[in-house]
Amino acid sequence: MEGDKKNSWLFWDLLYKLTRVYANAKVIHVILDNYSIHRSHITAVALMNFATRIRLHFLPPYCPDHNAIERIWQDLHANVTRNHCCATMTKLMREVRHYLCKRNRQTARTAATATAA
């Protein structure tokens, strides 16, 4: 999901979209960090609507040594979002997607090389 800013309404939209994309799933498990929008009043109301289908699972508080995604976010921030020169959020998101695709290709090549060895 993309929006002008991360807020509880954007998260609500994500939960709604998950229920549509996975319409046949009895339960949808969503793994989350402890960002405030994931525990807001708006999110609580959304969960009342989706309570039988969506289960939220919260990761432990910030622990980059045990949570690989934190290292990826740190890498993304250091290489793209920190001190960026993008005039619009659309341009920044384009650069983020480009960087992540490039990083994923590099990771896949590294894994393939390691497997072949």
C-alpha positions as CSV (number, residue, x, y, z in Angstrom):
1,M,0.0,0.0,0.0
2,E,1.2,3.5,-0.8
3,G,-0.1,6.8,0.4
4,D,1.0,10.4,1.0
5,K,1.8,9.4,4.5
6,K,1.6,6.3,6.8
7,N,-1.4,6.6,9.0
8,S,-4.2,4.4,10.5
9,W,-6.5,4.9,7.5
10,L,-3.8,3.6,5.1
11,F,-3.3,0.6,7.4
12,W,-7.1,0.0,7.5
13,D,-7.1,0.1,3.7
14,L,-4.3,-2.6,3.7
15,L,-6.3,-4.8,6.0
16,Y,-9.4,-4.4,3.8
17,K,-7.4,-5.2,0.7
18,L,-6.0,-8.3,2.3
19,T,-9.5,-9.6,3.0
20,R,-10.3,-9.1,-0.7
21,V,-7.1,-10.6,-2.1
22,Y,-7.3,-13.6,0.2
23,A,-11.1,-13.9,0.1
24,N,-10.9,-17.7,0.6
25,A,-8.6,-17.6,3.5
26,K,-10.2,-18.4,6.9
27,V,-7.6,-16.4,8.8
28,I,-5.0,-13.9,7.6
29,H,-2.0,-13.6,9.8
30,V,-0.3,-10.1,9.6
31,I,3.2,-9.7,11.2
32,L,3.8,-6.2,12.4
33,D,6.3,-3.9,14.1
34,N,5.2,-1.7,16.9
35,Y,4.4,1.4,14.9
36,S,1.7,3.4,16.6
37,I,-0.8,3.1,13.6
38,H,-0.9,-0.6,14.2
39,R,-2.4,-0.1,17.7
40,S,-4.5,3.0,17.1
41,H,-8.2,3.4,17.8
42,I,-8.9,3.4,14.1
43,T,-7.1,0.1,13.8
44,A,-9.0,-1.3,16.7
45,V,-12.3,-0.4,15.0
46,A,-11.0,-2.0,11.7
47,L,-10.2,-5.2,13.6
48,M,-13.8,-5.3,15.0
49,N,-14.9,-5.5,11.3
50,F,-12.3,-8.0,10.3
51,A,-11.9,-9.8,13.7
52,T,-12.8,-13.2,12.5
53,R,-10.4,-13.1,9.6
54,I,-7.4,-11.1,10.6
55,R,-4.9,-11.9,13.4
56,L,-2.2,-9.3,14.2
57,H,1.2,-10.6,15.5
58,F,3.6,-8.0,16.8
59,L,7.4,-8.4,16.6
60,P,9.4,-7.7,19.7
61,P,10.4,-4.1,20.2
62,Y,13.2,-2.8,18.0
63,C,15.9,-5.4,17.9
64,P,18.0,-5.0,14.7
65,D,20.3,-7.9,15.6
66,H,17.4,-10.4,15.6
67,N,15.2,-8.9,12.9
68,A,16.7,-9.0,9.4
69,I,14.2,-6.5,8.0
70,E,15.6,-3.8,10.3
71,R,19.0,-4.2,8.5
72,I,17.3,-3.9,5.2
73,W,15.4,-0.7,6.3
74,Q,18.7,0.7,7.6
75,D,20.4,0.0,4.2
76,L,17.5,1.5,2.3
77,H,17.5,4.6,4.5
78,A,21.3,5.0,4.2
79,N,21.2,4.7,0.4
80,V,18.0,6.2,-0.7
81,T,15.7,8.0,1.7
82,R,18.2,9.9,3.9
83,N,18.9,13.4,2.5
84,H,17.1,12.6,-0.8
85,C,16.5,15.3,-3.4
86,C,13.1,14.0,-4.7
87,A,10.6,16.7,-5.2
88,T,7.6,14.4,-4.8
89,M,6.7,11.2,-2.9
90,T,6.0,9.5,-6.3
91,K,9.6,10.1,-7.3
92,L,11.0,8.9,-4.0
93,M,8.9,5.8,-4.1
94,R,10.1,5.1,-7.6
95,E,13.7,5.3,-6.3
96,V,12.9,3.1,-3.3
97,R,11.4,0.4,-5.6
98,H,14.4,0.7,-8.0
99,Y,16.8,0.3,-5.1
100,L,15.0,-2.7,-3.6
101,C,14.8,-4.5,-7.0
102,K,18.5,-3.9,-7.5
103,R,19.2,-5.2,-4.0
104,N,17.0,-8.2,-4.5
105,R,18.7,-9.1,-7.8
106,Q,22.1,-8.8,-6.1
107,T,21.0,-11.0,-3.1
108,A,19.6,-13.6,-5.5
109,R,22.9,-13.7,-7.5
110,T,24.9,-14.1,-4.2
111,A,22.6,-16.9,-3.1
112,A,22.9,-18.7,-6.5
113,T,26.7,-18.4,-6.4
114,A,26.8,-19.8,-2.8
115,T,24.5,-22.7,-3.8
116,A,26.6,-23.5,-6.9
117,A,29.8,-23.6,-4.8
